[in-house]
Amino acid sequence: MNHIICMVKDGDKYLADFITYHLKLIDKIWFIDHNSKNSIRRFESEKIRVFDFNFNAQFQGEAVTLLSRYIRKKYKKGFLFILDIDEFLPFKDPNEVKSFVNRFKNKRVVGFNWLNGFCFNKEKNDLFNLSQYDQILFTSNINPNQKVAVNLAKISCNFAIGTGGHCSSDRKYLFRKKINPYFCGLTLYHILASSKNDLFIKIERYINQMKFRQNVKGIGGWSVRKYVENRNMDFLNLIAYYRSNVIDKNFDGKDQFRLFELDIFKNIRNTKDHKKYKKISKIFLKNRKLGMIPEEHQYIDFKKNDNYIDKNIKWFLINKKSIQIKKP
């Protein structure tokens, strides 16, 4: 079986399209619901598992690693794709996924780069789902940021996923070693936003998480702070080079790319499943908050390095349909 694991916070605009698109390709989606206002549990089914993570801080590496190890112990074979809600696999049908699995069955970890894009609507109005927009436009340059897919048959039960799903590691005996991914030449469709304002809301949400990481080593993504300092940056350049080193505070544009339209939702739009998940999207199911518990404060004080996963993960456990923090 092939799986997707995805940590989500308030991803309503993406969920119906993400689910319909990927359930045509893979066997199961595992969501970690990071304190969304509208609970993702409303989508839960035999093929969609939801685990609540109702804490203020994200702790993505720990939560994703814990659930990934659970999947590894349960299934032992197949590929596990580590995605965000705005990322879509580059396959058209299950046969392409099968070909991918057969081609890379001897690789431990496979890497994908981003192909960044955005949604555009002529009427300038904000729509409920990505697939409703008039156009989905991508920039032709390949963004150097990477995401990984793990071959469950080739890693141990001690493997770990780095924050953001950008890297992985495994431990043999007492030594943990980063796994260098094999780059397959494929790119993820990364749909960042539907407007510049939408993108800055995403950036500010990301920056808000940084207050929980001030003293933690090993977590990347800090470069997004400079985008807020330079809000006049050209939108297309920001999409094309998002989180790339070429962007600095005085970035004045390096638009060595072209835009092209690609309707990745063509094969799912208005299908029976798509209508079903769009209908579920509009249901409101209030997330049950745990509140700020002492253990979360204690873990924030404890955590020093994101790469110390063997120490860090001892604070986390799966309890039925939620991931909890408990001092070891």
BELSULQUI-V40945 format. One record per backbone hydrogen bond with DSSP energy under -1.0 kcal/mol. NH is the residue of the N-H (numbers start at 1). CO is the residue of the C=O. E is the energy in kcal/mol with one decimal. If there is no record, write none. Layout:
# BELSULQUI-V40945
nh->NH co->CO e->E
nh->NH co->CO e->E
This chain:
# BELSULQUI-V40945
nh->3 co->79 e->-2.9
nh->4 co->28 e->-1.9
nh->5 co->81 e->-2.4
nh->6 co->30 e->-2.5
nh->8 co->32 e->-2.8
nh->14 co->11 e->-1.6
nh->15 co->11 e->-1.7
nh->18 co->14 e->-3.0
nh->19 co->15 e->-2.8
nh->20 co->16 e->-2.1
nh->21 co->17 e->-2.6
nh->22 co->18 e->-2.1
nh->23 co->19 e->-2.5
nh->25 co->22 e->-1.6
nh->26 co->22 e->-2.9
nh->27 co->2 e->-1.6
nh->28 co->2 e->-1.4
nh->29 co->47 e->-2.7
nh->30 co->4 e->-3.1
nh->31 co->49 e->-3.3
nh->32 co->6 e->-2.4
nh->33 co->51 e->-2.3
nh->34 co->8 e->-3.1
nh->35 co->33 e->-1.7
nh->39 co->285 e->-3.2
nh->42 co->39 e->-1.1
nh->43 co->40 e->-2.5
nh->44 co->41 e->-1.6
nh->45 co->48 e->-2.3
nh->49 co->29 e->-2.6
nh->51 co->31 e->-2.4
nh->52 co->321 e->-2.5
nh->53 co->33 e->-2.7
nh->55 co->53 e->-1.8
nh->63 co->59 e->-2.3
nh->64 co->60 e->-2.8
nh->65 co->61 e->-1.9
nh->66 co->62 e->-2.5
nh->67 co->63 e->-2.2
nh->68 co->64 e->-2.5
nh->69 co->65 e->-2.5
nh->70 co->66 e->-1.6
nh->71 co->67 e->-2.2
nh->72 co->68 e->-2.6
nh->73 co->69 e->-2.4
nh->74 co->70 e->-1.6
nh->75 co->71 e->-2.6
nh->76 co->72 e->-1.3
nh->77 co->75 e->-1.1
nh->80 co->150 e->-2.7
nh->81 co->3 e->-2.9
nh->82 co->148 e->-1.9
nh->83 co->5 e->-2.2
nh->87 co->84 e->-1.9
nh->88 co->189 e->-2.1
nh->97 co->93 e->-1.3
nh->98 co->94 e->-2.6
nh->99 co->95 e->-2.3
nh->100 co->96 e->-2.1
nh->101 co->97 e->-2.7
nh->102 co->98 e->-2.4
nh->103 co->99 e->-2.3
nh->104 co->100 e->-2.1
nh->107 co->104 e->-1.7
nh->110 co->149 e->-2.7
nh->111 co->182 e->-2.1
nh->112 co->147 e->-2.7
nh->113 co->186 e->-1.1
nh->114 co->145 e->-1.1
nh->115 co->188 e->-2.5
nh->117 co->190 e->-2.6
nh->118 co->137 e->-2.5
nh->119 co->193 e->-2.4
nh->120 co->135 e->-2.8
nh->124 co->121 e->-1.6
nh->130 co->13 e->-1.3
nh->132 co->129 e->-1.4
nh->133 co->130 e->-1.9
nh->135 co->120 e->-2.4
nh->137 co->118 e->-2.5
nh->138 co->260 e->-2.8
nh->139 co->116 e->-2.7
nh->140 co->258 e->-2.3
nh->143 co->114 e->-2.1
nh->147 co->112 e->-2.6
nh->148 co->165 e->-1.5
nh->149 co->110 e->-2.4
nh->150 co->80 e->-2.8
nh->151 co->108 e->-3.0
nh->152 co->78 e->-2.5
nh->154 co->151 e->-2.0
nh->159 co->156 e->-1.4
nh->160 co->169 e->-2.6
nh->162 co->167 e->-2.5
nh->165 co->162 e->-2.6
nh->169 co->160 e->-2.1
nh->170 co->177 e->-2.2
nh->172 co->175 e->-2.5
nh->175 co->172 e->-2.0
nh->177 co->170 e->-2.9
nh->179 co->168 e->-2.5
nh->182 co->109 e->-2.7
nh->184 co->111 e->-1.5
nh->188 co->113 e->-2.8
nh->189 co->88 e->-2.5
nh->190 co->115 e->-2.5
nh->191 co->86 e->-2.3
nh->192 co->117 e->-2.3
nh->192 co->190 e->-1.0
nh->199 co->195 e->-2.1
nh->200 co->196 e->-2.3
nh->201 co->197 e->-1.9
nh->202 co->198 e->-1.6
nh->203 co->199 e->-2.3
nh->204 co->200 e->-2.6
nh->205 co->201 e->-1.8
nh->206 co->202 e->-1.9
nh->207 co->203 e->-2.6
nh->208 co->204 e->-2.1
nh->209 co->205 e->-1.0
nh->210 co->207 e->-1.2
nh->212 co->209 e->-1.6
nh->213 co->210 e->-1.8
nh->216 co->213 e->-2.2
nh->217 co->304 e->-2.6
nh->224 co->221 e->-1.5
nh->225 co->222 e->-1.8
nh->226 co->223 e->-1.3
nh->227 co->224 e->-1.0
nh->233 co->230 e->-1.8
nh->238 co->234 e->-2.2
nh->239 co->235 e->-2.2
nh->240 co->236 e->-2.7
nh->241 co->237 e->-2.6
nh->244 co->241 e->-2.5
nh->247 co->244 e->-1.2
nh->251 co->248 e->-2.0
nh->256 co->254 e->-2.9
nh->257 co->255 e->-1.2
nh->260 co->138 e->-2.3
nh->262 co->136 e->-2.4
nh->264 co->262 e->-1.5
nh->266 co->263 e->-1.5
nh->268 co->265 e->-1.3
nh->269 co->265 e->-2.2
nh->271 co->268 e->-2.2
nh->275 co->271 e->-2.4
nh->276 co->272 e->-1.9
nh->277 co->273 e->-2.7
nh->278 co->274 e->-2.3
nh->279 co->275 e->-1.9
nh->280 co->276 e->-2.0
nh->281 co->277 e->-2.0
nh->283 co->280 e->-1.8
nh->287 co->37 e->-1.6
nh->296 co->293 e->-1.0
nh->297 co->293 e->-1.3
nh->298 co->294 e->-2.6
nh->299 co->295 e->-2.3
nh->300 co->296 e->-2.3
nh->301 co->297 e->-2.0
nh->302 co->298 e->-1.8
nh->303 co->299 e->-2.8
nh->306 co->217 e->-3.5
nh->308 co->305 e->-1.5
nh->309 co->307 e->-1.6
nh->312 co->308 e->-2.7
nh->313 co->309 e->-2.7
nh->315 co->312 e->-1.7
nh->316 co->313 e->-1.9
nh->317 co->324 e->-2.0
nh->319 co->322 e->-2.9
nh->323 co->52 e->-2.9
nh->324 co->317 e->-3.1
nh->326 co->315 e->-3.4
